[in-house]
Amino acid sequence: MERTYLVIGPSAEKGAGAVEFLISIPVVLLLILGTLQASLLYQARLQLEVAAQEAARAGALHGGNMAAMREGLARGLTPLYTHGQDVRALLAGRARAELAARQAQIEILSPTLEAFHDHKEFGRLPLDDDTGNKKLTPDGNWGWGIPESHLGYRSTELKKESGISVQDANLLKIRVTYHAPLIMPFIDRLLARFDGNNEGRGSVVGSPKGGQGVFANQSGSDPIPDINHSHLPTFPLTAEATFRMQTPFTNVQALQKVANLQTPRTGGNEDYTPPKNPPSQPPDYEPLPPEDPGVPDYGENLPPPPTYACGG
């Protein structure tokens, strides 16, 4: 029986490499672009940690004021948008960072609305605090807030409504959600699905063509120039920061209820208006500890210093 053999020559394998290349290049390209975009997001995440600390520090110094926290957030994000070493590059980076801070969400996780109800006191506020009543005295600013002074002498009782003491109520904890722009092609459309901020905000994904973006003014016309990638898809990055209050907390409109902390709302409870009248009871100060009898009190009759201290 005669056998027939099929011999495949080199010409039959021509083009196999091109086919393999066409099959593998999309995967390889996505891996390369994804790696580059991930490195940019990692850099943005590290800078966001610094910016969140700046925002919390500004809030602690200004009674939890949201505008002050956005100003601090913009300061922290400025290095992320500054691409140069001259003053013009710094000013442009600061402008971009301020727009990014306007788009970011700042949520106050602590103190809560219940903590404000439990620990609020009527007292003197900083002169730049807009929540006070400056008409009570010509040289003072009085209003309601969580006191931040003499915490070592105040009661450590856990209040019923909030379950925390006044010392814990003075810890300002915020969560910042920053929408980082995605600049890598193909990858931006894949990762944009994770950010609900892209819906209806004038970005590439999830919005009609010609949308004006998040930085349009209140009338919806004449948008601010797109210097902050407002039409680019974004990816949400979050960071939390905690700072002890250095001023009385007065921004009650931005507080959340404990039940809302799982899904906090930016802005808190705007319907609550703190009372303007002074309280009928004094603050719950604890008495000072008794003096130690073992410590001598010389008063003004101090003993003379030793001779060796005077060089004698």
C-alpha positions, 0 to 999 in steps of 0.5 A, spaced: 500 500 500 502 506 497 502 512 503 502 519 501 505 524 505 503 532 506 509 536 506 508 543 509 513 548 506 516 554 509 511 558 505 505 555 509 507 558 515 508 565 513 503 570 516 503 566 523 507 571 527 502 577 524 496 573 527 499 572 533 501 579 534 494 581 532 491 577 538 496 579 543 497 586 542 490 588 545 492 585 551 499 587 552 497 594 550 491 594 556 497 592 561 501 597 559 496 603 559 493 600 565 500 600 569 501 607 567 494 609 569 495 605 576 502 609 577 498 616 576 493 614 581 497 611 586 501 618 586 494 622 586 492 617 592 499 619 596 498 626 595 490 626 597 493 623 604 497 630 605 491 634 602 486 631 607 490 632 613 491 639 610 483 640 610 482 637 617 487 642 620 484 647 617 477 645 619 480 644 626 482 651 626 476 654 623 470 651 627 469 646 622 468 651 616 467 647 610 470 653 606 476 653 610 477 645 609 476 646 601 481 651 602 486 646 605 484 641 601 486 645 595 493 647 598 494 640 599 492 638 592 497 644 589 503 639 588 499 634 584 497 640 579 503 644 578 508 642 572 514 647 573 518 651 577 516 658 576 511 662 579 506 662 573 506 654 573 505 655 581 499 659 580 496 655 574 497 649 579 493 652 584 487 654 580 487 647 578 487 645 585 482 649 587 477 647 582 479 640 584 477 641 591 470 644 589 469 638 585 471 633 591 466 631 597 468 632 604 464 629 609 464 630 616 464 623 620 466 626 627 463 629 631 456 627 629 449 631 630 448 627 636 454 629 639 453 637 638 446 636 641 449 633 647 455 637 648 454 644 645 455 650 650 454 658 649 460 661 649 465 666 646 467 664 639 473 666 634 472 673 631 472 670 624 466 665 626 460 667 622 455 663 626 456 667 632 452 673 634 457 679 634 451 684 637 451 681 644 458 685 646 462 690 641 468 686 642 466 679 642 463 674 638 458 669 642 454 663 639 453 655 640 459 650 639 462 644 642 467 647 647 475 645 646 478 648 652 479 645 659 478 638 656 482 636 662 478 638 667 471 637 664 467 631 665 468 624 662 461 622 662 459 618 656 452 622 654 446 618 652 444 621 645 451 620 642 455 615 647 461 619 647 464 624 652 466 631 650 473 629 649 472 625 644 467 630 641 473 634 639 476 629 634 474 632 627 474 626 623 473 627 615 473 623 609 475 626 602 473 623 596 477 626 590 475 624 583 482 623 579 482 624 572 483 618 567 488 620 562 490 613 559 486 611 552 482 605 553 483 605 560 479 611 562 473 608 559 474 602 563 475 605 570 470 610 569 465 605 570 467 605 578 465 613 579 458 615 579 461 622 578 461 621 571 454 620 570 451 627 567 457 631 569 460 632 562 465 627 562 467 622 556 463 616 559 455 617 561 454 624 559 451 627 553 455 630 547 457 637 549 455 637 556 458 643 560 461 639 565 461 640 573 464 647 573 459 650 569 456 656 573 449 656 577 445 658 570 448 653 566 452 657 561 458 660 560 462 654 564 469 656 567 475 654 562 476 646 562 483 647 566 481 641 571 479 635 566 472 636 567 470 633 561 475 627 562 472 621 566 475 620 573 476 615 578 474 616 586 480 616 591 478 617 598 482 619 604 480 620 611 484 624 616 483 626 624 485 632 628 483 635 634 479 641 634 483 648 636 476 652 636 469 651 638 466 646 633 460 651 630 458 648 623 452 644 625 449 644 618 455 640 616 454 634 621 451 627 620 446 623 624 449 617 627 444 613 623 447 616 616 454 615 617 454 608 613 452 613 607 454 620 609 451 626 605 455 632 604 452 638 607 449 634 613 442 637 616 441 644 613 434 644 617 437 644 624 438 651 627 442 652 633 438 657 639 441 664 639 439 664 647 444 663 652 444 656 656 440 656 663 445 652 666 453 653 667 458 648 663 459 641 667 466 643 669 469 638 674 472 641 680 480 643 680 484 637 684 486 639 691 493 642 692 499 637 694 501 639 701 508 636 699 509 642 694 512 648 698 509 655 696 514 660 696 510 666 693 514 672 693 519 670 698 523 666 694 530 663 697 536 666 694 539 662 688 546 658 690 552 661 690 555 656 684 549 658 680 551 666 680 559 664 679 561 666 686 
